[in-house]
Amino acid sequence: MKSPYAYRIEGGYPVKGEINCLGAKNFATKAMVAALLGETPTVLTNVPPIGDVDITAELLTSIGATVEKTESLELRIDPTTINTSTVPVPHSGSNRIPILLLGALLHRFPEVSVPVVGGCKIGARAVDFHLEAIRKFGGIVEEGEDGYVARRVKSLKGAYIELPYPSVGATETCLYLSVLAEGRSVIANAAVEPEIMELITMLRAMGAIIFTSSGREIRIEGVPRLHGVNMRVFGDRIEAASWACLACASDGDVTIHGIRPDTLGNFLSYYQQIGGGVELKGAESIRFFRNGELRPAVIETDVYPGFSTDWQQPFAVLLTQAHGISIMHETVYEKRFGYLKDLAELGAHTQLTTHCLGGTPCRFRDKNYEHSAIIMGPTPLTAADLCIPDLRAGLAYVIAAAIARGTTMITGIEFLERGYGDIVPRLTSLNLQIERVQVS
């Protein structure tokens, strides 16, 4: 649903102060699904107050699960009240959780139906991996115009799954399927993002038997039942990287609380390589600032432990302030540079190409996707009106507006708030001149 509000940002000033990082969206919503596998309630703490959590809660309550907000940032999920396996289209919007519910609910019901998957339009995010995994575990899947129906005749059986690509979503589906399946399962070429490892930790605490290896292989010994658990949602590494880019791009100084440094991995290395400063202030607090003149970089996104595709947009804005020519090669999603054309309205000098400007083997080679970007800097940015096209680009636009001189109006904020909630109160604490204003 289109928001009647917009952000008005007066830019051109250093952003300084302290900010608390929200719980990770990409773990919180998946933990809510995992809670359905237990036979007793689960309590999640540090749950981010964002649209995607609301949508997921609506999906869970629509099938009878009890979802209660017991305290601020705390959810209690009771799966014992589930009374249907037909998941309706949520009223408040859509995300990619419905496809995950197929695997989680198929243990409980012989037939499960979910609506068509939603989410940001940043490239083909096919569900083929998910559906094929269900079939490998003994399920039958039918696809229709309105959604997907999965059936099983008997209990699900353990399976060997080799993913053609280390997809996070497909790995999650395989975990949901395998933990209660009969026998042993192996997920080869699995995703190993921090959110996946945290989900494994949660499932282990619920009673699952899961072994990980030094490679991308996960082995699961199915158990007959799981129980609920108390689980804290760890800090959002994507949000933290965005605030770090905001600090450096604006020549500011921001300390972020509630983020584990180990989840930022290669981001910290690239950040310091181009001239960003990093200071650890405690177990989960990091100070970010500019440490001299910004230098260009060549960056390729990749699955973990590579440079996250969700770090790409805010980092690209930061690179517009670097002295020289930078390269960004996107290897995860083929349509993730659309936002750069909008940033040109502010004065950013970039060029897109279908060529692979990097050494990483790329699925998009010779397929005519504009998946490499050349970023020339430094370029002073000047305010202009922007409309957010997808969730992750949203914070990139906020960063661009913060360093652009003048007043920028940003519409399409419903995409950003789905993943980050109302950011205005937190950013005003950083001395950013931002207002949420009604436009229609």
C-alpha positions in Angstrom: 0.0 0.0 0.0 1.4 3.4 -1.0 2.3 5.6 1.9 0.7 9.0 2.1 3.9 10.2 3.8 7.4 11.2 2.5 10.7 12.1 4.1 11.9 15.7 3.8 15.7 15.8 4.4 17.8 18.9 4.6 21.3 17.7 3.7 24.9 18.8 3.5 25.8 18.5 7.2 28.0 15.9 9.0 25.9 13.2 10.8 27.0 12.6 14.3 25.8 10.8 17.4 24.8 7.4 18.6 22.1 5.0 17.3 20.8 1.6 18.4 20.7 -1.0 15.7 17.4 -2.9 15.3 17.2 -6.6 15.4 17.9 -8.3 12.1 14.9 -8.4 9.8 16.3 -11.4 7.9 16.5 -13.4 11.0 13.5 -12.2 13.0 10.9 -13.2 10.3 12.6 -16.6 9.8 12.7 -17.2 13.5 8.9 -16.5 13.6 8.4 -19.3 11.1 10.8 -21.7 13.0 8.6 -21.2 16.1 5.8 -23.0 14.3 7.9 -26.2 14.4 7.8 -26.4 18.2 5.2 -28.1 20.4 5.4 -25.3 23.0 5.5 -21.5 22.7 8.6 -19.6 21.7 9.5 -16.1 22.9 11.6 -13.8 20.7 13.2 -10.7 22.1 14.7 -7.6 20.3 12.2 -8.1 17.5 12.4 -5.1 15.2 9.2 -3.0 15.0 9.0 -3.1 11.2 6.4 -3.8 8.5 7.8 -7.2 7.6 7.4 -8.5 11.1 3.8 -7.2 11.1 3.1 -9.0 7.8 4.7 -12.2 9.1 2.7 -12.0 12.4 -0.5 -11.5 10.3 0.4 -14.6 8.3 0.9 -16.7 11.4 -2.3 -15.5 13.1 -4.3 -16.1 9.9 -3.6 -19.9 10.3 -4.5 -19.8 14.0 -1.2 -19.4 15.7 -1.2 -17.0 18.7 1.2 -14.1 18.4 1.3 -11.8 21.4 3.5 -8.7 22.0 4.3 -9.3 25.6 6.7 -6.4 26.0 8.3 -3.8 23.8 10.3 -5.7 21.1 9.2 -9.1 22.5 6.9 -11.6 20.8 5.4 -14.8 22.2 4.4 -17.3 19.5 2.2 -20.3 20.4 1.9 -22.8 17.5 -0.4 -25.1 19.4 -3.4 -23.1 18.4 -2.9 -23.5 14.6 -6.1 -24.7 13.1 -5.7 -24.4 9.3 -3.1 -25.0 6.6 -4.5 -22.6 4.1 -2.5 -19.3 4.3 -4.4 -16.3 2.9 -3.0 -13.3 1.3 -2.0 -10.9 4.1 -4.0 -7.6 4.4 -1.0 -5.4 5.1 1.2 -6.4 2.2 3.3 -9.3 1.1 6.8 -10.6 1.6 8.6 -13.9 0.8 7.6 -15.7 4.1 4.7 -17.7 2.5 7.0 -19.9 0.5 8.8 -20.8 3.8 5.6 -21.7 5.5 5.1 -24.6 3.0 8.0 -26.5 4.5 7.3 -25.6 8.1 3.6 -26.5 8.0 4.0 -29.7 5.9 5.1 -31.6 9.1 1.8 -30.6 10.8 -0.7 -31.0 7.9 -0.9 -33.4 4.9 -1.7 -30.4 2.6 -0.6 -26.8 2.8 -1.4 -23.9 0.4 0.2 -20.5 0.3 -0.3 -17.4 -1.8 2.1 -16.1 -4.5 5.3 -14.8 -3.0 5.9 -11.1 -2.9 9.0 -9.0 -2.0 11.1 -6.4 -3.7 11.5 -6.4 -7.5 15.3 -6.6 -7.8 15.6 -9.5 -10.1 14.3 -13.1 -10.6 13.9 -14.6 -7.1 12.5 -17.9 -8.3 11.0 -20.4 -5.9 12.1 -23.4 -7.9 14.8 -24.4 -5.3 12.1 -24.4 -2.6 9.6 -26.5 -4.5 12.2 -29.0 -5.7 13.4 -29.4 -2.1 9.9 -30.3 -0.9 9.7 -32.9 -3.7 13.0 -34.4 -2.6 11.7 -34.8 0.9 8.7 -36.8 -0.5 6.2 -34.0 -0.9 4.1 -33.2 -4.0 3.9 -29.6 -5.1 1.4 -28.0 -7.5 1.8 -24.4 -8.8 -1.2 -22.3 -9.7 -1.9 -18.7 -10.6 -2.8 -17.8 -7.0 -0.1 -19.7 -5.2 1.3 -23.1 -4.3 -0.1 -26.3 -2.8 2.2 -28.9 -1.2 1.0 -32.4 -0.2 2.4 -35.5 1.5 1.0 -39.0 1.7 3.3 -40.1 4.6 5.8 -38.4 6.8 8.6 -36.5 5.2 11.8 -38.5 4.7 15.3 -37.2 5.0 16.9 -36.3 1.7 20.2 -35.3 0.1 19.8 -31.8 -1.4 22.5 -30.1 -3.5 21.5 -26.6 -4.1 22.6 -25.3 -7.6 23.2 -21.9 -5.9 23.7 -21.2 -2.1 20.3 -19.5 -1.8 19.5 -18.3 1.7 15.7 -18.9 1.3 16.2 -22.4 -0.1 18.6 -23.3 2.7 16.0 -22.1 5.2 13.3 -24.2 3.5 15.6 -27.3 3.6 16.2 -26.7 7.3 12.5 -26.5 8.1 11.9 -29.7 6.2 14.8 -31.7 7.5 14.7 -31.1 11.3 11.5 -33.1 11.7 11.9 -35.5 8.7 12.6 -39.1 9.3 16.3 -40.0 9.0 19.3 -38.1 7.9 19.4 -35.1 5.5 22.3 -33.3 3.9 22.2 -29.8 2.4 25.1 -29.4 0.1 26.2 -26.0 -1.3 24.1 -24.4 1.5 24.1 -20.7 2.3 26.1 -19.8 5.5 25.1 -16.2 6.1 25.1 -15.1 9.8 21.2 -15.3 9.7 21.4 -18.9 8.6 23.9 -19.8 11.4 21.7 -18.0 13.9 18.6 -20.0 12.7 20.6 -23.2 13.1 21.5 -22.1 16.7 17.8 -21.5 17.4 16.7 -24.9 15.9 19.4 -26.6 17.9 18.1 -25.0 21.1 14.6 -26.3 20.1 16.0 -29.8 20.1 17.2 -30.2 16.4 20.4 -32.2 15.7 22.3 -30.2 13.1 26.0 -30.6 12.2 27.9 -28.0 10.1 31.2 -28.5 8.3 34.1 -26.3 7.2 32.5 -26.3 3.7 28.9 -25.4 2.6 27.5 -28.7 3.9 24.9 -29.1 6.6 23.9 -32.5 8.0 20.7 -33.0 9.9 19.5 -36.0 11.9 15.7 -35.7 12.1 14.0 -35.8 15.4 10.3 -36.6 16.3 9.5 -33.3 17.9 10.8 -29.9 18.8 10.0 -27.5 21.7 9.8 -23.8 22.0 12.7 -21.6 23.0 13.6 -18.1 24.2 15.7 -16.4 21.5 17.1 -12.9 21.2 17.2 -11.5 17.6 20.8 -10.3 16.9 21.6 -6.9 15.4 20.9 -6.2 11.7 24.2 -6.2 9.9 22.6 -4.5 6.8 21.2 -1.6 8.8 24.5 -1.2 10.6 26.5 -1.0 7.4 24.1 1.6 6.1 24.6 3.9 9.2 28.3 3.3 8.8 28.2 4.5 5.2 26.1 7.5 6.3 28.7 8.5 8.8 31.6 8.3 6.4 29.8 9.8 3.4 28.7 12.9 5.4 32.1 13.2 7.1 30.4 12.5 10.3 30.9 10.3 13.4 28.4 7.7 14.4 28.6 5.0 17.1 26.2 2.0 16.5 25.1 -0.1 19.5 23.7 -3.6 19.3 25.7 -5.0 16.4 28.2 -7.8 16.6 31.4 -6.9 14.7 31.8 -10.5 13.4 28.6 -10.2 11.4 30.0 -7.3 9.3 33.0 -9.4 7.9 34.4 -8.0 4.7 32.4 -4.8 5.0 34.8 -3.6 7.6 37.8 -4.4 5.4 36.4 -2.5 2.3 35.2 0.4 4.6 38.7 0.9 5.9 40.3 0.3 2.5 38.5 3.3 1.1 39.3 5.6 4.1 36.6 4.8 6.6 37.5 4.6 10.3 36.4 1.9 12.7 36.8 1.7 16.4 35.3 -1.0 18.6 33.7 0.4 21.6 32.5 -2.8 23.3 31.2 -6.3 22.6 28.4 -4.9 20.4 29.2 -1.2 19.8 31.3 0.2 16.9 32.2 3.8 16.1 32.4 4.7 12.4 33.9 7.9 10.9 36.0 9.2 8.0 39.7 8.7 8.3 41.2 11.0 5.6 40.5 11.4 1.9 38.2 8.7 0.5 39.8 6.3 -2.1 38.1 4.3 -4.9 37.6 0.5 -4.7 36.7 -2.5 -6.8 33.9 -4.5 -5.1 32.1 -7.6 -6.1 29.0 -8.8 -4.2 28.7 -12.4 -3.4 27.1 -14.9 -1.0 28.6 -15.0 2.5 31.4 -14.7 3.4 31.6 -12.3 0.5 30.5 -8.7 0.3 26.7 -8.8 0.8 24.5 -7.6 -2.0 22.5 -5.7 0.6 25.5 -3.6 1.4 25.9 -2.6 -2.2 23.5 0.3 -2.4 24.7 2.4 0.6 28.3 1.6 -0.3 27.7 2.8 -3.8 26.5 6.2 -2.5 29.6 6.4 -0.3 31.8 5.7 -3.4 30.4 8.8 -5.1 32.4 10.8 -2.6 35.7 8.8 -3.2 38.5 10.4 -5.3 38.7 8.2 -8.5 36.8 5.6 -10.4 35.2 2.7 -8.5 33.7 -0.5 -9.8 30.8 -2.5 -8.3 30.1 -5.9 -9.8 26.7 -7.4 -8.6 26.7 -11.2 -8.8 23.7 -12.1 -6.7 20.7 -10.1 -8.2 20.6 -9.1 -11.9 18.5 -5.9 -11.5 19.8 -4.1 -8.5 21.3 -1.0 -10.0 18.1 0.8 -11.0 18.5 3.2 -8.1 21.7 4.7 -9.7 19.7 6.3 -12.5 17.7 8.1 -9.8 20.9 9.2 -8.0 22.0 10.8 -11.2 19.3 13.4 -10.5 21.3 14.5 -7.5 24.5 14.7 -9.5 26.1 11.3 -9.1 28.2 10.2 -12.0 27.7 6.5 -12.7 27.6 4.2 -15.7 26.0 0.8 -16.0 27.2 -2.0 -18.2 26.2 -5.6 -19.0 29.9 -6.7 -18.8 31.2 -8.5 -15.8 33.7 -6.1 -14.3 35.3 -8.4 -11.9 36.9 -11.8 -11.4 34.2 -13.6 -9.6 32.4 -16.3 -11.7 29.1 -14.7 -12.5 25.7 -16.2 -13.3 24.8 -13.1 -15.4 27.8 -13.2 -17.8 26.6 -12.6 -21.5 23.0 -12.3 -20.4 22.6 -8.6 -21.1 21.8 -7.6 -17.6 23.2 -4.2 -16.4 24.9 -5.7 -13.4 28.2 -3.8 -13.2 28.5 -0.2 -12.2 31.2 2.4 -12.8 31.1 5.1 -10.1 33.1 8.3 -10.7 33.9 10.6 -7.8 34.0 12.7 -5.9 30.7 14.4 -7.0 28.9 17.0 -5.0 25.3 16.0 -4.7 22.4 18.5 -4.9 18.9 17.9 -3.6 16.2 16.5 -5.9 12.9 14.6 -5.5 13.3 10.8 -5.3 11.0 7.8 -5.2 12.2 4.6 -3.4 12.0 1.5 -5.7 12.8 -1.2 -3.2 13.7 -1.7 0.5 17.5 -1.7 0.4 17.7 1.2 -2.1 15.6 3.2 0.4 18.5 3.7 2.9 20.8 4.5 0.0 18.4 7.4 -0.9 18.4 8.6 2.7 22.2 8.6 2.7 22.3 10.5 -0.6 19.8 13.0 0.6 21.9 13.5 3.8 25.0 14.5 1.8 23.2 16.5 -0.9 23.0 20.2 -0.4 19.4 21.5 -0.2 16.1 19.8 0.6 15.3 16.4 -0.8 11.8 14.9 -0.8 11.7 11.1 -0.7 8.5 9.2 -1.5 7.9 5.5 -1.7 8.9 5.2 2.0 6.6 2.2 2.5 9.3 0.1 1.0 11.9 1.4 3.5 9.6 1.2 6.5 8.7 -2.4 5.7 12.3 -3.3 6.7 13.3 -0.5 9.0 10.1 1.0 10.6 9.9 4.7 11.2 13.6 5.8 11.0 12.9 9.5 11.7 13.2 9.5 15.5 16.4 7.5 15.4 18.0 9.7 12.7 17.1 13.0 14.3 19.1 11.8 17.3 22.1 11.8 14.9 21.4 15.5 14.1 20.1 14.6 10.6 17.5 17.1 9.5 14.7 14.7 8.5 11.0 15.0 8.8 8.1 12.6 8.0 5.6 14.8 6.2 2.2 14.1 4.6 2.0 14.4 0.8 -1.4 13.1 0.0 
